[in-house]
């Protein structure tokens, strides 16, 4: 029997790659996706004929409920969210309201429709761990929470809402805490995509050769988005309901080193200047993932080298600027 799979945030960075991956699997699933803004539809050009897309405002309880009632999904990947920790400092209320309310509407819809067999993947974030002592790195799922941005607070709320609906209503919820994922299609406002876009603008003479940057000393665990969405699919297949799993490479890179790799892939002569106005009010010194729990369960490991990801991210911007 065909499974009905719903991906929220279908036209987004991770959502579009997840639907591409799912559409390539020979399992006869019916794929559905939600989107909010039309420009993002270009991210699904290669698979749009394989997906049933619906323009839905997940902040609307009625729209969300009607969609779930129409589809009655067997699987939900809830990826829709305001996803920038950096931007959340300037719009804390909007970030928190959006990320929590949209998830409440989805979970309430599933509960009220009595879709008890539906499996739901909730996407939390490594940002919930926040400012982690060096002695506790790499971070496993038992680490404490020290959220340092409104975005992190919203993701911790999503995480715990997933747990609460599992405990209270026995919904089949699995929670993921992905560490940074990068690649083509990622919006400006995230460190790698922002660097890549600025480098390409300099290459094409649209900006002068000065690249203003924020904190280059922070260290982050980066995984290619295409490896990450495979992990999401494996979690739905093999993850234990009610449980939570870290997803990441287990390698942390200093932002300065990532920038150096990107600059080495460009022939432009670029001068890097530190701009204190680009610093966050508080930036976690290092986040690196212990994904042993997930890897031992599934055998998953990232396959795409970071150099490949960085080159393809630059090429993505070169094709649209």
C-alpha positions in Angstrom: 0.0 0.0 0.0 1.3 3.5 -0.9 2.5 5.6 2.0 1.5 9.3 2.0 4.5 11.4 3.0 4.1 15.1 3.8 7.1 17.4 4.0 6.4 20.9 5.4 8.7 23.6 4.1 9.0 21.8 0.8 10.6 24.6 -1.1 13.2 25.4 1.5 16.8 24.4 1.7 16.5 21.0 3.4 12.9 20.4 2.3 13.7 20.6 -1.4 16.6 18.2 -1.1 14.6 15.8 1.1 11.8 15.7 -1.6 14.4 15.1 -4.3 15.8 12.2 -2.3 12.4 10.7 -1.5 11.3 11.0 -5.1 14.2 9.0 -6.2 13.4 6.1 -3.9 11.5 3.2 -5.6 9.0 2.7 -2.8 5.8 3.9 -4.4 5.1 6.7 -1.9 2.8 9.6 -2.6 4.7 12.8 -1.9 3.1 16.0 -0.6 4.7 19.3 0.3 3.7 22.6 1.8 5.1 26.0 0.8 4.4 29.6 1.6 6.2 31.7 -1.0 6.2 31.2 -4.7 9.9 32.1 -5.4 11.1 29.0 -3.6 9.2 26.7 -6.1 12.3 26.9 -8.4 14.1 24.6 -5.9 11.7 21.8 -6.9 12.0 22.2 -10.6 13.6 18.8 -11.1 10.9 16.9 -9.2 7.8 19.2 -9.2 5.8 16.7 -11.4 6.3 14.0 -8.7 5.0 16.1 -5.7 1.6 17.3 -4.7 2.2 20.8 -3.5 -0.1 22.9 -1.4 0.3 26.6 -0.5 -0.5 26.6 3.2 0.1 29.0 6.1 1.0 26.7 8.9 0.3 29.5 11.3 -3.4 29.0 10.4 -5.0 26.3 12.5 -7.8 25.9 9.9 -5.5 25.7 6.9 -3.2 23.2 8.6 -6.1 21.0 9.8 -7.8 21.0 6.4 -4.6 19.9 4.7 -4.0 17.1 7.2 -7.7 16.0 6.9 -7.3 15.9 3.1 -4.1 14.0 3.0 -4.2 11.8 6.1 -0.4 11.4 6.0 1.4 8.2 7.1 4.6 10.2 7.6 5.3 13.9 8.3 8.7 15.5 8.0 8.2 18.9 9.8 10.9 21.1 8.3 9.1 24.4 7.9 10.6 27.0 10.3 12.3 30.3 10.5 15.8 28.8 10.6 18.4 31.5 11.2 19.8 31.9 14.7 21.6 35.1 13.6 18.4 36.7 12.3 16.4 35.7 15.4 18.1 38.3 17.4 16.4 41.1 15.4 13.0 39.3 15.3 12.8 37.2 18.5 9.0 37.3 18.8 8.4 36.4 15.2 10.9 33.5 15.3 9.5 32.0 18.5 5.8 32.5 17.5 6.3 31.1 14.0 8.3 28.0 15.0 6.1 27.0 18.0 2.7 27.8 16.6 3.2 26.0 13.3 4.2 22.9 15.1 1.3 23.1 17.6 -1.1 23.3 14.6 0.4 20.2 13.0 0.5 18.1 16.2 -3.0 19.2 17.2 -4.3 18.4 13.7 -2.8 14.9 13.8 -4.2 14.4 17.3 -7.7 15.6 16.5 -7.9 13.6 13.3 -6.8 10.6 15.4 -4.0 9.7 12.9 -2.4 7.4 15.5 -0.3 5.5 13.0 1.3 8.6 11.5 5.1 8.9 12.2 6.3 12.5 12.7 9.9 13.8 12.5 10.4 17.0 14.5 13.5 19.0 13.6 15.1 20.5 16.6 18.7 21.9 16.4 22.1 21.6 17.9 21.6 25.2 18.9 19.6 24.0 21.9 22.9 23.0 23.5 24.2 26.5 23.2 27.3 27.4 25.1 28.8 24.0 25.9 31.9 23.6 28.2 35.0 22.4 26.3 35.0 19.3 28.6 31.6 18.2 27.3 32.5 18.2 23.6 31.6 16.5 21.4 28.0 16.9 22.5 25.8 13.9 23.0 22.0 13.8 23.6 22.4 14.0 27.4 24.1 17.3 27.4 22.5 20.2 29.2 20.6 23.0 27.4 22.1 26.5 27.3 20.2 28.2 24.4 21.9 31.5 23.4 19.5 32.8 20.8 15.7 33.2 20.4 16.0 30.7 17.6 17.6 28.2 20.0 14.7 28.7 22.4 12.2 28.1 19.7 13.9 24.9 18.7 14.1 23.7 22.3 10.3 24.4 22.5 9.7 22.4 19.3 11.8 19.6 20.7 10.0 19.4 24.0 6.6 19.8 22.4 7.4 16.7 20.4 8.3 14.9 23.6 5.1 16.1 25.3 2.8 15.0 22.5 4.5 11.6 22.6 4.2 11.2 26.3 0.7 12.7 26.6 -1.1 11.5 23.4 1.2 8.6 22.3 1.8 10.3 18.9 4.6 8.5 17.0 7.2 11.4 17.2 10.9 11.1 16.7 13.1 14.2 17.3 16.3 15.1 15.4 18.9 17.6 16.6 20.9 18.3 13.5 24.1 20.3 13.6 25.0 22.8 10.9 24.1 21.7 7.4 25.3 23.5 4.3 25.2 23.4 0.5 23.6 24.8 -2.6 20.2 26.6 -2.2 20.9 27.7 1.4 19.6 31.2 1.8 21.9 34.2 2.6 22.1 34.8 6.3 23.9 31.6 7.1 27.7 31.8 7.4 28.8 29.6 4.4 26.1 30.8 2.0 26.7 34.4 3.0 30.5 34.1 2.4 29.8 32.3 -0.9 27.4 35.0 -2.2 29.7 37.8 -1.3 32.7 36.1 -3.0 30.7 35.6 -6.2 29.5 39.2 -6.1 33.1 40.3 -5.9 34.1 37.9 -8.7 31.4 39.4 -11.0 32.4 43.0 -10.2 29.1 43.8 -8.4 30.9 44.7 -5.2 34.4 46.0 -4.3 37.0 43.4 -3.2 36.5 43.9 0.6 34.7 41.0 2.3 33.3 42.1 5.7 33.0 39.2 8.2 31.9 38.7 11.7 33.4 36.2 14.3 35.8 33.9 12.6 36.9 32.1 15.7 33.8 30.1 16.4 34.0 26.4 15.5 31.1 24.4 14.0 30.2 20.9 12.8 29.2 21.1 9.1 27.4 18.4 7.1 26.2 18.5 3.5 22.5 19.0 3.3 22.2 16.0 1.0 23.7 13.7 3.6 21.5 15.3 6.3 18.2 14.6 4.5 19.3 10.9 4.1 19.7 10.9 7.9 16.1 12.3 8.3 14.7 9.5 6.1 16.7 6.9 8.1 15.3 8.3 11.4 11.7 7.9 10.2 12.5 4.3 9.2 14.6 3.2 12.2 14.4 5.8 15.0 12.6 4.9 18.2 9.4 6.9 18.7 9.7 9.2 21.7 13.5 9.3 21.3 15.9 12.0 20.2 19.1 11.8 18.0 22.0 14.1 17.3 22.9 14.3 13.6 26.3 15.6 12.5 29.8 14.8 11.2 31.8 14.8 14.4 34.3 17.3 13.0 34.4 20.9 13.9 35.9 23.6 11.6 36.9 27.1 12.6 34.9 29.6 10.6 38.2 31.2 9.5 39.3 27.9 8.0 36.0 27.6 6.1 36.4 31.1 4.7 40.0 30.2 3.7 38.8 27.1 1.8 36.1 29.2 0.0 38.6 31.9 -0.9 41.0 29.3 -2.3 38.2 28.2 -4.7 38.0 31.8 -6.2 40.4 33.6 -8.5 39.3 37.0 -7.2 41.6 39.0 -5.1 39.6 39.6 -1.9 40.6 41.4 1.3 38.9 40.2 4.5 38.0 42.8 7.1 36.5 42.0 10.6 33.2 44.0 11.2 32.2 44.0 14.8 28.6 45.0 13.8 28.3 41.5 12.3 29.0 39.7 15.6 26.1 38.1 17.5 25.3 39.3 21.0 26.6 35.9 22.1 28.2 33.3 20.0 28.8 29.7 21.1 32.6 29.1 20.9 32.3 25.5 19.6 29.6 23.0 18.7 30.7 19.5 17.6 28.4 16.5 17.4 28.5 13.1 19.0 26.2 11.2 16.7 27.2 7.7 17.9 23.6 6.9 19.0 22.3 7.5 15.5 25.3 6.0 13.7 25.1 2.8 15.7 21.4 2.5 15.0 21.6 3.0 11.2 25.2 2.9 10.0 24.8 6.4 8.6 27.8 8.6 8.0 28.3 11.7 5.9 29.7 10.9 2.4 30.2 14.3 0.7 33.5 16.0 1.5 33.3 19.6 2.7 35.5 20.8 -0.1 32.9 19.5 -2.6 30.1 21.1 -0.7 31.9 24.5 -0.6 32.6 24.4 -4.3 29.0 23.5 -5.2 27.8 26.3 -3.0 29.9 28.8 -4.8 28.8 27.4 -8.1 25.2 27.7 -7.0 25.6 31.5 -6.4 27.7 31.8 -9.6 24.7 30.5 -11.6 22.1 32.9 -10.1 24.1 36.2 -9.7 
